[in-house]
């Protein structure tokens, strides 16, 4: 296992962190998963107040004898932004009680996703007043935020200079937040990539076409290598539901150097294949088509179409597309079927795409089961 400095926190974290959203089968399973993660060299565990019994199970495991001392194990929990300080004080108390801890190494403001959330954290007597008090009293070591927000909100949150780290969605198949990576690195913030296996493409169950294109590497390992080759990134979340699910990700835990020529060739092959298959129907993710009068997240809908058509990633596409209209500010936007063909987006598109037709096609390809956040 390799370790990296977590930005201005100066913590040294393992390049993989244990995310605890999925180990909730039982306290015993949680303990086994935590024990195995520590045995493999992971020294950072991340949970959240909203992840069911995750904090409680982690607290029970920490209270019992683990294979490493608490001083060598870094714990992060996350709490949603609140409109007032009193609510945040209560939430911090409750999290620490469930975790059976006197302090958290890191607290993340969980889901700083909207402009209103940003107003709350910047308010003079808002939730950050309680957070600052907890830092002063030694109950919290470092403060950051997690986000599913548009790039503009993420950048604004980074520029508040209130935070020491950011939990961010950024993967080979979603590079929109590259500018947030650059900005956070300029601010010497720790950068924690969340859900690279799941949100990054459901790469633990890849389609045959994608496996064929990434050979001799697995799609999952290649995405991890794409991220770990970037020295600005500190750590990647691995959300194991059991000890066995740690095996495949941690095969690359010691391979965090620059991309090899063979890996670069595979990435070039993926890009060439996408361009060839999509031809004049490829959305280049410029975001110039927004805003949409019907609040359709056109670039994200068409990104899912790009992946489904080019790499046969329909399962991933259906999973993410089904969250539109069902996950609130965690995954905002309407489905492509809401398009009224008003034509407002057409002159904005530098690729001259027939956006209404592509939205309709995406809906027909990916419509299916409605989805919600994973922990629900």
TAKA-V485806 format. One record per helix or strand. SS is the DSSP state (H for helix, E for strand). FROM is the first residue (numbers start at 0). TO is the last residue. Records with the same first field share a line. If there is no record, write none. Layout:
SS: FROM-TO, FROM-TO
This chain:
E: 2-4, 6-6, 11-13, 15-18, 43-45, 73-79, 103-109, 139-145, 164-167, 170-170, 173-173, 188-192, 234-237, 295-295, 333-333
H: 26-38, 53-62, 69-71, 84-98, 114-121, 126-135, 150-157, 177-185, 202-204, 207-213, 218-227, 242-251, 260-280, 297-310, 313-320, 327-329, 335-337, 345-347, 354-365
